[in-house]
Amino acid sequence: MFSGVSIRTLLTRMLKLLVFAALAWFIQNQFRDLDVAQVTRLLGGIGIAAILLLLPYAVVILLDAVGWRECVTGKERIHLREIFIVRLCTDAVMNTFPAGVAFAETLRSVLLRDRFGLRMTDAVAATLLSKINIAVAQMLFVIGGFIIALSLHRTAFTHLGMLSSPAEITVAFIVTGALMGALSLPYSGARLTQISGLLGRIRVPILQRVITRFHSSLVQIDRYVTAFAREHRPRLFRALGYFLLSWLMMAAETWLILSLLHSGVTFLQAVALETLLSLVKILFFFIPSAMGAQEVGILTILSAYGIPEVAAVAAAFIILRRGKELFWALSGISLFGYLRVNPFKPAFLKA
């Protein structure tokens, strides 16, 4: 330990600072000659229509809430308004705070338990199941987006040395199939129990105590997930459909913003852009809302589209997108008052 901070923690913070510095340098370098007056004209030209930009994300949260509700079994009535608010609040935490992803998932399970009277293991299982379904839907969206990007910008991929031969394309399809197979594994068996069993073989006392303590809960969660996939197939496919529509709505939001900026980007190009941005979010999960990384991705992809005055369009797009995210994040955080909970109080998170 060094001054109360472990070497691992110190190295992690240093790595994050290096990533932030690299992203900041790239953004500063690319926007160094930005025409601020042109950005102002682009934003001013939207006018009252900017209000429309708040609607797609509301639909995204609604679709996510409906998909999540489909994953809850053993409960006759789950109010859509309530689960919508829970989803909005926890998304605000996820997109705003460091390590927000892990914190938000814990909050979702606790709120699902407290608001709808589920057992904690069932609440965790339903939340985990929704994340599995979201991941599968995202993979389908990414596959479709890459196919669209490849068909629209074949030359760009060739110049980058990507998917430039039949062998590379074959490998890409094999990898994609393997990933889809891996995502289907949780539906087909007691995976958490199996993983805990493997970890239990590691002779570390504290690890073995933790596994022993949570073993029965992991068994119940596995039973919930596998029973859902086996006994509730229609609900499973409906949930996947809602989550896939959610990803498509994100692409529609991207297209709407770029259309209001008169960029000339088509809906299919917006799908390809959102596909790549979703991967950026995954790679930079440790940064709230992938701040900086998304900006780099937006400018790079729009530049590849050959948009005139791309720096100004990208800057205006970033301002509008981040402004929308800020609005919904503040809305979600403010609604914790409606839920009558303090999400940052440790006692609240106890099972």
Order of alpha helices (4+ residues) and beta strands (2+ residues): alpha-alpha-alpha-alpha-alpha-alpha-alpha-alpha-alpha-alpha-alpha-alpha-alpha-alpha-alpha
